[in-house]
């Protein structure tokens, strides 16, 4: 496994634990539909939620995975949600930052 893949897998594990601590039940990880993949599929408050996870290793004070959410990426995530053909009314984002002083998690529920 490459370092990049290991960082991503670690971030997804952190995100899954973070969401579980808030009542979510993880029902799938790296769920594929055609060429598209959802990092996490969770049930929270009775609804299914696709969760996109972005993990960054920060050597910069102002690094924030949320900056990665461009209009192009949001459009990709909309296509992902639509491709599943399931009743998935919500798309959440979890940004995980790994830094020398610890791990920071930022959850944006309902970005789409």
C-alpha positions as CSV (number, residue, x, y, z in Angstrom):
1,X,0.0,0.0,0.0
2,X,1.4,3.4,-0.9
3,X,1.7,6.1,1.7
4,X,-1.1,8.1,0.0
5,X,-3.5,5.1,0.2
6,X,-2.5,4.5,3.8
7,X,-3.2,8.1,4.7
8,X,-6.6,7.9,3.0
9,X,-7.5,4.6,4.7
10,X,-6.5,6.1,8.0
11,X,-8.6,9.2,7.4
12,X,-11.7,7.1,6.5
13,X,-11.3,5.1,9.7
14,X,-11.1,8.3,11.7
15,X,-14.1,9.7,9.9
16,X,-16.1,6.4,10.5
17,X,-15.2,6.5,14.2
18,X,-16.1,10.2,14.5
19,X,-19.5,9.6,12.9
20,X,-20.2,6.5,14.9
21,X,-19.6,8.5,18.1
22,X,-22.4,10.8,16.9
23,X,-24.9,8.0,16.4
24,X,-24.1,7.0,12.8
25,X,-24.0,3.3,11.8
26,X,-21.5,2.6,9.0
27,X,-23.2,0.3,6.4
28,X,-20.5,0.4,3.8
29,X,-16.9,1.5,3.1
30,X,-15.5,2.2,-0.4
31,X,-18.9,1.3,-1.9
32,X,-18.6,1.1,-5.7
33,X,-21.3,1.6,-8.3
34,X,-19.9,1.4,-11.8
35,X,-16.8,3.7,-11.9
36,X,-17.9,5.7,-8.9
37,X,-17.1,5.1,-5.3
38,X,-18.5,6.4,-2.0
39,X,-15.9,6.5,0.8
40,X,-18.6,5.8,3.5
41,X,-22.2,5.0,3.4
42,X,-23.9,5.5,6.8
43,X,-27.3,5.5,8.4
44,X,-27.9,8.5,10.7
45,X,-31.2,9.5,12.2
46,X,-33.0,7.0,10.0
47,X,-31.6,8.1,6.7
48,X,-28.8,6.9,4.4
49,X,-26.0,9.3,3.9
50,X,-23.1,9.2,1.5
51,X,-19.9,10.6,3.1
52,X,-17.0,11.9,1.2
53,X,-13.8,11.9,3.2
54,X,-10.7,14.0,2.4
55,X,-7.6,13.5,4.5
56,X,-4.6,15.8,4.4
57,X,-1.2,15.7,6.0
58,X,-0.6,19.2,7.2
59,X,2.7,20.9,7.4
60,X,0.9,24.2,6.9
61,X,-1.0,26.1,9.6
62,X,-3.9,26.9,7.4
63,X,-4.3,23.6,5.6
64,X,-8.0,22.6,5.4
65,X,-9.5,19.7,3.5
66,X,-12.7,21.8,2.9
67,X,-10.6,23.9,0.5
68,X,-10.6,20.8,-1.7
69,X,-14.4,21.1,-2.3
70,X,-14.4,22.9,-5.6
71,X,-17.5,23.3,-7.9
72,X,-16.0,20.5,-10.0
73,X,-15.7,18.1,-7.1
74,X,-19.2,18.9,-5.8
75,X,-20.6,18.1,-9.3
76,X,-18.7,14.8,-9.2
77,X,-20.2,14.1,-5.8
78,X,-23.7,14.9,-7.2
79,X,-23.1,12.4,-10.0
80,X,-22.0,9.8,-7.4
81,X,-25.1,10.3,-5.3
82,X,-27.3,10.0,-8.4
83,X,-25.5,6.9,-9.7
84,X,-26.3,4.9,-6.7
85,X,-30.0,5.0,-7.5
86,X,-30.8,4.5,-3.9
87,X,-32.8,6.8,-1.6
88,X,-29.7,8.7,-0.5
89,X,-31.1,12.2,0.2
90,X,-28.0,13.6,1.8
91,X,-24.3,13.9,1.1
92,X,-21.9,14.8,3.9
93,X,-18.2,15.7,3.9
94,X,-15.7,14.9,6.6
95,X,-12.2,16.5,6.4
96,X,-9.4,14.9,8.4
97,X,-6.2,16.8,9.0
98,X,-3.2,15.0,10.3
99,X,-0.6,17.3,11.8
100,X,2.3,17.2,14.2
101,X,0.0,18.3,17.1
102,X,-2.7,15.7,16.4
103,X,-5.7,14.9,14.3
104,X,-8.5,17.4,13.4
105,X,-11.9,16.3,12.1
106,X,-14.3,18.7,10.4
107,X,-17.8,17.4,9.5
108,X,-20.0,19.3,7.1
109,X,-23.4,17.6,7.1
110,X,-25.7,18.1,4.1
111,X,-23.3,19.7,1.7
112,X,-25.7,18.4,-1.1
